Amino acid sequence: MRTVSTRHTRRYAARAAMLAILPLVCAGVLSGTPAAEAAAGCRIYVASGDDYPAGNALNDNPSRFPEQLLADHLVAPGWCLYNQGKNGTTSSGYLSGGLAASAYNMRPDLHTITLGEQNSTIVNLIKSCFDKVKDHDFLGALTCAQTVQSNTTLWTSLTNNYTTILSQDKIMASQRPGLVVAVTGYPNPYPRAADVVDEIAQLCVPLIDTALTCTVRWAQLPAALAAIDSAFTKLNSTIKAALGPFQAGPNGWRYVFVDINPKFEDHCMTMKVAIKTKVEHPEESGAVHQHDSPEVNFGCSESWFVEGSDGTAKPNYLLPATPGVLIEWSQTTKGMGVYPDADGHQCIADAIWEADTIDPGTTPLKWKLGYGEASTTDYCQ
């Protein structure tokens, strides 16, 4: 597991102290008491969504982006947070499972929404497609991503669900005139196709007798990563487009799309791969040669994603050895993960705070909430 950076550590102590008082400040809000009764004088922030606001894999609630946004920017006790994020929540499940009604009843002044990645089939981008990359089945990963992107029903359903969700927020806005709705996109956690080409030779050439079969397989990786990236682009563009009609209407400034993907591009998942082989050479009277690759990182050196379990699928694609007979072969793929760590969540919180609204010029979200601090693009560094 990567050590949490100094950037996060500097702010953690103050944030933890601030969040320690939240059960006292917001006890009524967090227990579901109606907002007007529970938080007189307290502005309400509702964080709705899936594994992102829920902090999947993080195991540290104060480091989730809604809590970081509250502690670092909104600052309690002027605000109370209701984080209703739940792992596995889909856009349709949010509407039918009571979460939309709960958000409405909280009467928020700030509502962040993160939905779409967990939707049926779209979720394959971080599940079955992910497993195929970890197992070095790159053609399978390519097909997986293309299947997601080409399924128009998925994107129509996502658009329709967002239209319903934002229509409800429009009704809320008639009761809360200052309501700001921030809809976040998703980062592509995978390395970019152009960034893995040199690593292929570093991994495969040292294998000597299986260098060719290794290279043939790993040459398929860039295309798979490009297809996955294209599918994430489709996900984000669909979410952004769903906001369009609401931004075009009265008070359209209140609907903000937060594009976090570019900020994560240099902080993708780690992907450290090592291959070990043992080859018997009958032409050398049965001599056995051990040829192992170094550990090569195809991912980012400063990742903002929580590392998952290792991949150890047997690399049968190395067969046959030339020359010789491959008698032992194995691989380990370490560090791959799809959910943000504490630094990633901090970036999301900062990106929401600084997100530009549709009003002319640079008009960040924080100004719409009444905070007069200067706008900046120097965040998520």
C-alpha distance (Angstrom), angle and dihedral (degrees) to the residues before:
residue distance angle dihedral
M1 . . .
R2 3.78 . .
T3 3.80 116.0 .
V4 3.80 113.5 -109.3
S5 3.78 108.7 -103.5
T6 3.78 126.8 -110.4
R7 3.81 87.8 -115.1
H8 3.79 89.9 66.2
T9 3.81 96.3 36.5
R10 3.82 92.8 56.9
R11 3.78 91.0 62.5
Y12 3.78 100.6 33.4
A13 3.80 99.8 83.4
A14 3.79 94.0 51.0
R15 3.79 91.2 44.3
A16 3.79 93.1 50.0
A17 3.79 91.0 50.7
M18 3.79 91.0 49.9
L19 3.78 93.4 47.8
A20 3.79 91.4 48.4
I21 3.80 89.3 72.6
L22 3.82 95.0 48.4
P23 3.81 95.1 91.5
L24 3.81 87.0 59.8
V25 3.79 96.8 40.8
C26 3.79 97.5 42.6
A27 3.79 104.8 22.8
G28 3.77 91.9 124.7
V29 3.78 93.9 48.4
L30 3.79 96.2 47.9
S31 3.78 92.8 48.6
G32 3.79 91.7 54.7
T33 3.81 100.3 -104.1
P34 3.83 110.8 154.0
A35 3.78 109.2 -85.0
A36 3.79 97.5 -125.5
E37 3.79 90.0 55.0
A38 3.81 98.9 38.8
A39 3.76 102.0 42.8
A40 3.77 112.8 32.3
G41 3.79 104.5 174.4
C42 3.81 91.2 10.5
R43 3.80 119.0 112.6
I44 3.79 112.9 -138.6
Y45 3.80 127.2 -125.9
V46 3.81 115.0 -171.7
A47 3.81 117.7 -169.3
S48 3.80 110.2 -161.6
G49 3.75 128.0 -176.3
D50 3.75 150.7 63.4
D51 3.79 137.2 -55.5
Y52 3.81 92.6 -31.6
P53 3.83 100.1 66.7
A54 3.82 87.7 31.6
G55 3.81 89.4 59.0
N56 3.80 97.7 -129.3
A57 3.84 111.2 -158.3
L58 3.81 90.9 4.6
N59 3.83 99.4 96.1
D60 3.80 89.4 -167.5
N61 3.81 115.1 94.7
P62 3.84 96.3 -170.7
S63 3.82 88.0 60.1
R64 3.81 96.0 55.2
F65 3.79 111.8 112.0
P66 3.84 96.3 -113.0
E67 3.80 90.5 53.5
Q68 3.81 91.3 45.4
L69 3.80 90.9 49.0
L70 3.80 89.4 52.1
A71 3.80 96.4 45.7
D72 3.81 99.7 38.8
H73 3.80 102.5 35.3
L74 3.80 117.9 6.9
V75 3.82 91.8 38.7
A76 3.82 121.7 -155.8
P77 3.01 141.2 -92.4
G78 3.81 88.9 42.6
W79 3.80 88.0 59.2
C80 3.79 134.3 39.6
L81 3.79 121.4 -152.9
Y82 3.77 127.6 -144.4
N83 3.81 108.0 -173.1
Q84 3.79 106.9 -168.0
G85 3.81 94.9 168.7
K86 3.79 112.6 140.7
N87 3.79 129.1 -174.8
G88 3.79 113.1 -107.6
T89 3.80 96.6 17.3
T90 3.80 112.9 154.6
S91 3.79 126.1 -161.7
S92 3.81 90.6 -107.2
G93 3.80 92.4 43.6
Y94 3.79 89.6 53.2
L95 3.80 89.2 58.2
S96 3.80 98.3 42.0
G97 3.79 100.8 35.4
G98 3.79 99.7 64.0
L99 3.80 98.5 -102.0
A100 3.81 94.1 108.3
A101 3.79 90.8 50.8
S102 3.79 90.4 47.7
A103 3.81 91.9 51.7
Y104 3.80 89.9 49.8
N105 3.80 91.8 51.5
M106 3.80 91.7 52.4
R107 3.85 90.4 63.6
P108 3.82 94.0 -143.6
D109 3.78 127.4 -154.9
L110 3.81 89.6 -162.4
H111 3.78 122.2 30.1
T112 3.81 121.3 -176.5
I113 3.80 117.7 -168.4
T114 3.81 126.0 -164.9
L115 3.80 110.8 174.4
G116 3.79 137.5 137.0
E117 3.79 109.4 59.6
Q118 3.82 92.5 83.5
N119 3.81 93.5 50.4
S120 3.79 115.7 122.3
T121 3.83 112.2 -77.1
I122 3.83 92.5 -0.7
V123 3.80 85.6 75.2
N124 3.82 87.9 64.1
L125 3.81 86.9 80.1
I126 3.81 88.2 73.1
K127 3.81 98.2 28.6
S128 3.81 122.5 34.4
C129 3.82 94.6 14.3
F130 3.80 88.2 47.7
D131 3.81 92.0 50.7
K132 3.79 90.9 51.1
V133 3.81 92.2 52.6
K134 3.80 90.8 48.1
D135 3.82 90.0 50.5
H136 3.85 91.3 47.1
D137 3.82 92.6 -115.0
F138 3.78 92.6 139.1
L139 3.80 98.1 163.1
G140 3.79 87.4 52.5
A141 3.80 90.3 50.6
L142 3.81 90.3 49.3
T143 3.80 91.6 52.6
C144 3.79 91.0 44.7
A145 3.81 93.2 54.7
Q146 3.80 93.7 43.5
T147 3.80 90.0 51.7
V148 3.80 90.4 54.8
Q149 3.78 94.7 47.7
S150 3.80 96.4 45.3
N151 3.82 95.8 51.0
T152 3.80 100.9 99.0
T153 3.81 92.1 -177.0
L154 3.80 89.8 67.1
W155 3.77 93.7 55.6
T156 3.80 94.5 43.3
S157 3.80 89.9 52.3
L158 3.81 91.9 48.3
T159 3.81 91.3 49.8
N160 3.80 92.5 48.8
N161 3.80 92.4 48.9
Y162 3.80 92.0 50.3
T163 3.80 89.9 49.0
T164 3.81 89.2 55.9
I165 3.81 93.2 44.9
L166 3.79 94.2 48.6
S167 3.80 91.7 44.7
Q168 3.78 87.5 58.9
D169 3.79 89.6 49.8
K170 3.79 88.3 51.5
I171 3.80 88.6 57.7
M172 3.81 89.5 47.8
A173 3.80 89.1 52.5
S174 3.79 90.5 60.2
Q175 3.80 86.6 63.1
R176 3.81 96.5 35.8
P177 3.84 105.0 39.5
G178 3.80 92.5 -174.8
L179 3.80 95.4 52.7
V180 3.82 114.3 138.2
V181 3.81 118.6 -164.2
A182 3.81 116.3 -158.0
V183 3.80 115.9 -170.9
T184 3.78 113.6 -167.3
G185 3.76 127.1 -150.7
Y186 3.80 124.1 -147.0
P187 3.80 132.2 -101.9
N188 3.78 119.3 -125.1
P189 3.82 101.0 -121.7
Y190 3.81 95.0 -163.0
P191 3.82 126.7 91.9
R192 3.79 115.8 -100.1
A193 3.80 119.8 -101.0
A194 3.80 94.8 -119.1
D195 3.80 91.8 53.9
V196 3.82 98.8 60.7
V197 3.81 103.3 54.2
D198 3.81 98.8 91.0
E199 3.80 91.5 45.8
I200 3.81 91.9 61.4
A201 3.81 92.2 68.7
Q202 3.81 91.3 43.8
L203 3.80 89.6 56.0
C204 3.79 101.6 39.5
V205 3.82 108.8 34.3
P206 3.85 95.1 66.1
L207 3.81 90.2 57.9
I208 3.84 88.9 73.7
D209 3.82 101.0 -178.6
T210 3.82 93.9 41.8
A211 3.80 97.8 31.6
L212 3.81 91.8 109.8
T213 3.81 97.5 50.6
C214 3.79 89.9 43.4
T215 3.80 91.9 52.1
V216 3.80 93.1 47.5
R217 3.81 90.5 55.1
W218 3.80 98.3 42.1
A219 3.80 92.5 46.7
Q220 3.82 84.2 72.2
L221 3.82 92.8 62.3
P222 3.84 99.5 81.7
A223 3.81 92.6 55.5
A224 3.80 90.9 49.5
L225 3.80 91.8 50.2
A226 3.80 91.2 47.6
A227 3.81 90.6 53.1
I228 3.80 91.8 48.9
D229 3.80 90.9 48.9
S230 3.80 90.2 50.3
A231 3.81 90.4 52.4
F232 3.82 91.4 51.1
T233 3.80 88.7 49.6
K234 3.81 88.1 53.6
L235 3.81 90.8 50.3
N236 3.79 93.3 51.3
S237 3.80 95.4 42.4
T238 3.81 90.8 50.6
I239 3.80 91.9 52.3
K240 3.79 91.9 46.2
A241 3.80 92.6 48.7
A242 3.80 90.9 52.5
L243 3.81 88.6 64.0
G244 3.81 92.7 53.8
P245 3.82 99.3 88.8
F246 3.79 91.3 47.6
Q247 3.79 93.6 48.2
A248 3.80 89.0 51.2
G249 3.79 93.1 55.1
P250 3.81 131.1 74.8
N251 3.82 112.9 -50.4
G252 3.78 89.4 8.1
W253 3.80 89.4 162.1
R254 3.78 89.8 79.0
Y255 3.84 92.1 70.6
V256 3.80 110.5 76.2
F257 3.80 129.5 179.3
V258 3.81 112.1 -149.9
D259 3.81 109.8 -154.4
I260 3.79 104.3 -160.9
N261 3.81 97.4 161.5
P262 3.84 97.5 89.9
K263 3.81 91.4 52.2
F264 3.81 91.1 57.7
E265 3.80 97.5 47.5
D266 3.81 94.4 99.3
H267 3.81 92.1 38.7
C268 3.80 101.7 57.8
M269 3.79 124.3 144.3
T270 3.78 122.1 -64.5
M271 3.81 114.9 -109.0
K272 3.79 111.4 -176.7
V273 3.79 113.3 177.4
A274 3.81 129.8 -172.2
I275 3.81 126.6 175.3
K276 3.82 126.8 -163.9
T277 3.81 124.8 -164.5
K278 3.79 138.6 175.5
V279 3.81 118.0 -163.7
E280 3.81 128.2 -169.5
H281 3.80 116.2 -147.8
P282 3.84 113.9 -154.4
E283 3.79 88.7 -178.3
E284 3.81 86.7 63.2
S285 3.81 95.5 50.5
G286 3.81 92.0 -90.8
A287 3.78 97.6 -50.3
V288 3.81 112.7 169.5
H289 3.80 120.5 -141.4
Q290 3.79 124.7 -163.2
H291 3.80 111.9 -149.0
D292 3.80 117.3 177.4
S293 3.77 130.7 172.7
P294 3.79 122.1 -131.5
E295 3.80 116.8 -111.0
V296 3.80 104.2 -85.5
N297 3.81 122.5 -165.9
F298 3.81 111.0 -143.4
G299 3.80 89.9 176.1
C300 3.78 135.8 62.7
S301 3.79 123.9 -57.1
E302 3.82 92.2 -143.4
S303 3.78 101.8 42.9
W304 3.81 124.1 -175.6
F305 3.80 93.9 -163.5
V306 3.80 129.4 94.3
E307 3.79 110.5 -111.0
G308 3.79 116.4 -116.1
S309 3.79 133.2 -159.1
D310 3.80 122.2 -53.0
G311 3.79 122.9 -95.5
T312 3.80 114.3 -129.3
A313 3.81 104.8 164.4
K314 3.79 109.8 150.8
P315 3.84 109.0 -101.5
N316 3.79 96.7 -131.1
Y317 3.78 88.6 162.0
L318 3.82 86.7 81.2
L319 3.82 90.3 74.2
P320 2.96 127.8 138.8
A321 3.78 109.5 37.5
T322 3.80 115.8 -145.6
P323 2.96 109.7 -121.4
G324 3.80 111.7 7.6
V325 3.79 136.6 17.9
L326 3.79 120.8 -69.9
I327 3.81 105.7 -131.7
E328 3.82 101.9 166.1
W329 3.80 130.0 23.5
S330 3.80 135.4 160.7
Q331 3.79 141.9 154.1
T332 3.78 138.6 -157.8
T333 3.80 123.7 -157.0
K334 3.79 112.6 -168.5
G335 3.77 138.2 -172.2
M336 3.80 103.4 19.8
G337 3.81 115.0 147.4
V338 3.80 139.4 151.8
Y339 3.82 106.7 -155.3
P340 3.83 123.5 79.1
D341 3.79 122.8 -105.7
A342 3.81 124.5 -141.1
D343 3.81 92.9 -74.7
G344 3.79 90.9 49.5
H345 3.79 91.1 51.2
Q346 3.79 90.4 48.9
C347 3.80 89.1 53.8
I348 3.80 90.9 52.0
A349 3.81 91.0 50.3
D350 3.81 91.6 49.1
A351 3.81 91.8 45.7
I352 3.80 91.6 53.6
W353 3.80 90.9 49.5
E354 3.80 93.5 50.3
A355 3.83 98.0 36.0
D356 3.79 112.3 134.4
T357 3.80 116.9 -122.8
I358 3.80 123.7 -144.6
D359 3.81 92.7 -100.9
P360 3.84 115.1 113.7
G361 3.77 118.1 -77.5
T362 3.77 121.9 -2.0
T363 3.79 106.0 -27.6
P364 3.81 109.1 161.4
L365 3.77 124.6 -156.7
K366 3.80 91.8 -112.6
W367 3.81 90.3 64.6
K368 3.80 89.7 55.9
L369 3.80 87.7 56.5
G370 3.80 90.9 53.4
Y371 3.81 100.3 -100.1
G372 3.79 111.8 136.0
E373 3.80 100.3 -165.2
A374 3.79 116.8 130.1
S375 3.78 120.0 -87.5
T376 3.81 116.5 -109.9
T377 3.78 139.7 -178.1
D378 3.80 92.0 -164.5
Y379 3.79 98.5 103.3
C380 3.80 136.9 104.5
Q381 3.81 90.3 41.0
